[in-house]
Amino acid sequence: MEWIKDKSSISPEARVPIKSWCPNPEAEAISQAADLAAHPAVSFHVALMPDCHVGYGMPIGGVIACRNAVIPNAVGVDIGCGMGAVKTSLTADNLSDMRAIRSILDEIKKRIPVGEGNSHKHQQEWDGFDHYEESVSKDSPGWFDSNRLNHDRKNLGTLGGGNHFLEIQASTSDEIWMMLHSGSRNLGYRIASFYHKLAQKLNSLWSTELPTPNLAFLPIDSEEGQAYIRDMKFALNYARENRNRMMKIFKEVMLENIPGIEFIEEINIHHNYAVLENHFGQNVWVHRKGATSAKAGESGIIPGSMGTSSYIVKGLGNPDSFSSCSHGAGRTMGRGQASRSLSLDECDKAMKGIVFDRWHKEKSSRRKGKGAEYDFGEAPQAYKNIDQVIQNQLDLIEPLVKLRPLGVIKG
């Protein structure tokens, strides 16, 4: 742990301290952590992971425990976003030709829709949809709309945009791994937005004093709180199925290109969710926003950027982090800042030796007007040093495997 701020050093309104594994969070992230420390539903302390950076309402890379309450913005809009990784029987010698990696990535893109707004042409079958629709009462509060659910059926098994990715990687001992990052797509966003607005409305109706309306909450024992938990769990199941389907295609393409390949070990984890756990002798709702579970002996994945290392780790079950760790490297620059300040030459150099699709032309008219020709929001320079991020949490996790990217598909 890097530092602890006690209540008196945070603000007069603070009810709990802040414990940080991030040495120097940006000022706005500290301000958001201070709001959490003053929140009436937050217990014990606020934990900031080493990849901490500013989010909406709550810092990304933040962990809190709430007694009898859930805060939609402390879960986030991409409910169930997470990581999948598979260890294979291959070694780097099997993929020494960059043309072979390119061929695999190109075939994957034919079968998996990539990028924001891209989905399957036809609705995908999944019994999770049927089970969910059966569980939703017509008079139950919720975001549910059967017409919009048809959109989610087409999105199932798609990568999405932004920082979502699919990679072929090699370990320091030259073992080949497959990795992907994606979540609940537009489904999680709609659920989060609906319940955040509902929580704001109810907190206002109850005259609840909050440090900021962005941290409006729902009591667990309320009909609204139960509805959020039901729908959040649906989004978590959807996100896991989304990753499973893409990984299945990933495996099929690898097997077609390299007959005889075996898949030895598989990990699939979430990093935006709330779950009932026991900490410090109490049952509390732990919110992990941009953080993953790191219980003792639990397998985890901490990715870097598209041009830097990723890690397979084992949790140590540190109680001060609510048995959590970082979900990645964490940003040093927002997408707009990176696009405006980085050059094509330096971004290309950062990706030397890695197969990728080059940089997209900048689509945002706002950023283009400020001289941004390319979208460098996912360039390695926009992220923290992953090795330092790992070093800052060696009391939370044990690094098991260090991976380097060979080929990358970015959303």
Protein Blocks (a to p, Z undefined) as FASTA:
>chain_A
ZZdcdfklmommlmbdcddfbfbacfklmmmmmmmmmpmkbghiacddfkbccdehiagh
iacddehiacfklnojcghiacdddddfbdfklmmpfklmmmmmmmmmmmmcgdehiacf
bdcddfklmmmmmmpcfklgcfbdfklmmmmmmmgopebeajbccdddddfkopacdddd
ddekjmlmmmmmmmmmmmmmmmmmnopacfbfklgccdfkbmklmmmmmmmmmmmmmmmm
mmmmmmmmmmmmmmmmmghiacfbdcdddfbdcddddeehiacddddehiacddehiacd
ddddfkbccdddddehiakloopadfbeopabdfklmmmmpcfklmmmmmgoiacebjad
dfblklmmnopabdcklgmklpccfklmmmmmmmmbccfbdcddfbdcdZZ
